């Protein structure tokens, strides 16, 4: 009875695999949301990310709502005086009309002042392969969710919550305290009209106000 060799040597031709991407394949886009109370550094963080994209030689377009003219009509301006040129638009429809097809990174500041259509606009831009970075208030002066930020947070790939410093006790603050009497949801302003408060010292409308510290 014959014996079989203990090892076998198989000589097969090398397997060649070639992957070809369709010329129509696009890089995936995404949405980043930066949100929090007033004076928490939202615009500052937005500007920081957009500046890094500019340094990386990416095509960047920046937008802000026309209603926000506190510091400049043609710039995003943080409370710490960081600035970046931007385009002013009236609505999400105008934003999309001004969008350059070659733009790679889109920044939108004070997104809470836009109409509800900005959610679909951001989703559409991300689906086109763009990086979309938005910043805005997540709660109004009553402490209620401030659309469209909650809806944008739901569809975003990345959410950053920024916090300020409570002007009463120095703790991290997540609320915006309105200092003037008004039932209007939107009063554009900064220091003198609003200040940051923590949960303990936040006083929503109708709640008895604490005495001011000496």
Secondary structure, 3 states (H helix, E strand, C coil): CCCCCCCCCCCCCCCCCCCCCCCCCCCCCEEEEEEECCCCCHHHHHHHHHHHHHHCCCCEEEEEECCCCCCCCCEEECCCCCEEECEEECCHHHHHHHCCCCCCEEEEECHHHCCCHHHHHHHHHHHCCCEEEEEEECECCCCCECCCHHHHHHHCCEEEEECEECCCCCCEECEEEECCCCCCCCCCCCECCEEEECCCCCCCCCCCCCCCCC
